Structure formats: C-alpha cells, structure tokens
Amino acid sequence: MDTNLKVTLSLVAIAIAVLAVVLVVNRDGGDDVPASEVAQTVVRPDSHRLSSAADGKVTVVEFLDFECEACGAAYPGVERLRAEYGDRVTYVVRYFPIASHPNAFNSAHAAEAAARQGKFEQMYVKLFDNQTAWGHKEQSQVETFVGYAGELGLDVERFRADIASPEVDARVRADAEDGQRVGVQGTPTFFVNGARYEQQPTYEALKKTIDDALAR
C-alpha cells in the first residue's frame, strides 16, 4: 500500500469518527426518554391547565414562548379550539422561552407571577392579545407586564416581587428543561396524549388530531 493511499484511508477514518461524534452530539433530545415516560414528562402535577377533561381522554400540551411570532400565529386557532371543546379536552401550557427573544423570560415570569395570584389564564390571554405591542423590543418590558397585572386586578407589588424572584425563574426553567428532555427545540411544540404533534399548528390540523383522539 503506497503512502498516499495510507494517508487517504487515515483521513477517511478520521472523518468518519468525527461525523459519528457530531451525530451523537446533535442527536435530537428526547431519545433518552422512553416513550412510556414522555407523557409523564410533558405534563407535571403542577403544570398549568387551561381546561381539564373529567375523563382525561385527550390531553393537549403546548410548549410555548409568549414572544414567539409562530406561537402568536397559532394562538387564535388554539383559542378557537378551547372554546369549541371546553372541558372535553385537557389543555396544558408549558414554558419554553427562547433565549434569542429579548423578553421571552420576562413574559414567562409575568405569566408565572400571575399564576401565583390565580390569574395564569388571564395573563396568558393578555400577553398573546398584546404580543405585537410588547414583543421583539430590546428594552425590558417588565413595566408593561406590571401594567397588565394592574389591569387584571392583581396585587401589583406582590407581582413585581414575584416576577423577579428566583422561585419564579426556577419554575419557568423547570418547564424548559422538561421540554429539552423530550426533544423540544422550538416553539410552538405540541403533544397530544404524550405523542409529539408533527404537523403545522393550524386550527384545522389540530382539530383533526383532537377528533381522532376523542374517537378512539
């Protein structure tokens, strides 16, 4: 075997080894979580539920970022589905703030701070209804969220303290860590009865998936 061939084969072997490492490093999260555990990971006992089905037959989970434009685009369809199905479907919201969005964490903190005063759903609606007003601004929008808290009748001083608290931050990050564990990489990401929803998050497509689940 001549020297050039030996060098070529060595380079090929190194390239294959590097590619194998890259594939392992870049492998989708969630592969390490058995399918039987995914449903338990995407919904925790303390997860925020916008509705709860008595029969527990269908559970829809959304990992979202309140500043995400795609989440904002999906929101009207989700609200239409919530109005249509009511308590026939359990609808769960999980935080998954995207670090590149300037107020992703602040808005999640605002929702969690409102939850601590029993107003999670109201703040969820307020944030999405006004997303274009506060979203994608480099400066902090905390004072805007404090204004929303006042409009919702919350104890503003308590809200202000909670939004900056390490406990609220830990709660938000725990949701995001669960998302990463089951392979969430962007928002919105939906799960229906523990199975990842792979289609576009349109009203029509989500409705069909929910109807199929209800019919089983």
N, C-alpha and C positions, 0 to 999 in steps of 0.2 A: 504494500500500500504506500503510495507516494506521500510526500509531506503535505502537499496541497489538499489531497483528499482527506488526510487525517485532520487537518485544520478545519476543513469544511464540515466534516462529521462532528467535530467537537463543538463548533459554533451552532450547528443544528441542535445538538443535545442540550446546550445551554439555553437556546431559545425555547425549546420545549419545556424545560424546567421552569424558566421564568413565566411562560404562559400558564403553566399549571398553578404557580403561586398566585398570579393575577386572578385567575378564575376563582380560586378559593377565597381571596380577599374580597372580590367584587360580587361574590355569590349573593343572591337575594337574601335579606333577612327573612326569618320565618322557617327556613329549612330545619333549624334546630328545634323547633317546637312541633311535637307530634300533633297530627290532625285532631286527635281526641282532646288536646289541651287548648287548641286555638279558641274555641267558643268560650272557655273559662277565662282566657286572657283578654279577649276583646270586650268582655263585659265583666266588670268587677262589682262586688256588692255596693260600693259607693259611687258607681258610675251614674252620671246624670241622665235621668229618664224623662223625656218629654211626654211620654204616654206609656201605659203598662197594660198589656193584654192579660186578662184574667186567666185565659187558658195557656198562655205562654207559648203558643204555637209558632208565632213568627216574631223574630227579633231583628230589627234593622239597626246596625251600628254605623255611625259616620265619624271617622277621624277627620277633623277639620281645623282650619286656620281662619279666624274671623277676618283677616286681611286678604285672604286669597281670593283673587277675582273669579277663579273657577268655582270656588265654594259659593261665592256670591251669585254666580250664574245658576248654580244648582238649587239654591235656596228657594226660589219661588215654586219650583216643582216639588220640592220636599214639603213645603208648607201646604201645597195643594193635596199631596198625598196624606199628610197628617190630618187635614180637615176631612178628607174623604173616608179614611179608615178609622179615625178616632182611636178608641181603646181596643180595637180588634188587633192592633199591631203594637208591639213594644218598640219605641224609638229611643235609641241611646246616642248621646253625644259624647265624644272623647276629644280632648285637646291634642292637637298636633301642630304647634306653632312652627313656622318655617323661619329659620334664623335670618334669612336674607330680607324678610319683610320687617320694616322698621318698628312697627307697633304690634307685631304678632303676639309677643309675650305679654305686652301691656294689655291687649284686648282680652287675651285668655285670662289674665289675672283679674280683669274687670268682671268677666263672667263668673269667675270663681268667688270673687269678693261678694258679688250679688247673691250667689248661691248660699253664702253663709248667712244671708238675711232672708232666705226663702224666695228669692226672685231670679233664679237662674234663667228660666224660660223667658221672662220679660226682658232681661238683659241680652239674651241670645237674639231675640227679635229686634231689639233696639240697635244692636251692633250691625246686624245684617241690613236692616232697613236704611241705615245711615252710612253704610260702608263707603260709598263714594265721597262722603263729606270728610271722613277722617282717615281713610285708607291711603297708604303709599305717600305719607308725608314724613320727611326725615326727622322733624321735631317730635318730641314726645306728645302723645295725645291723651295723657293721663287726665289733664284738666277737663278735656271733652268728656271723658268717661265719668268723671266725678259729676259733671253736669247731668249726664244721663241718669246717674244714681239719684240725684235730686229730683229729676222728673218722675222717677219711679217710686218716689216716696221712701227711699232708703235713709238710714242714718248715715249722713254724708261723712262725718268724722270717723265713724267706725269703718265705712267703706274705704276711705282714704288710707287708713292704717292697714286694712287687710290687703289692699291692692299692692302694697309694698312689703308685705310680710314674707318671711322665709317659708312659713307654713303653706301659704297660697302658692308660692313658687314651686315648692316640693310637690304639691298636689298636681299642678299642671305638668311638671316634668315626669311624674309617675305615669300619667296618661301617655305622654310621648314615648316613654320607654317601652310601654306595652305595645304601642304601635310599631316601634322598631323591631320588637321581638317577633311580631307576626308578619314582618315584611313590608310595612307601610313605608313608602319613600316619598310620597307627595299627597297633596290634598285636592279634592276630597277623595277619600278611600272608604268604600262601603263594604260591610259584611252583612250577609243575610243568613241567619241561623248558623253563624260560625263559618260560612263559606265566603271567600272573597268574591265580591261582585266585580266582574271584569269588563262590563260594557260601559258605554257612555252614561253618565248620571242624568239622563233626561227623565222627565215625568213618565213618558210612555214606557221606556225600557225598565225603569224601576217598578212601575205598576205591574208589568207583566211578570217580573220576578217575584213580586209580593203575591200576586194572584196565584201563580204556580205553587208557591209555598203554602198558601192557605188551602189549596185544593188537595194537597197530599194527605 
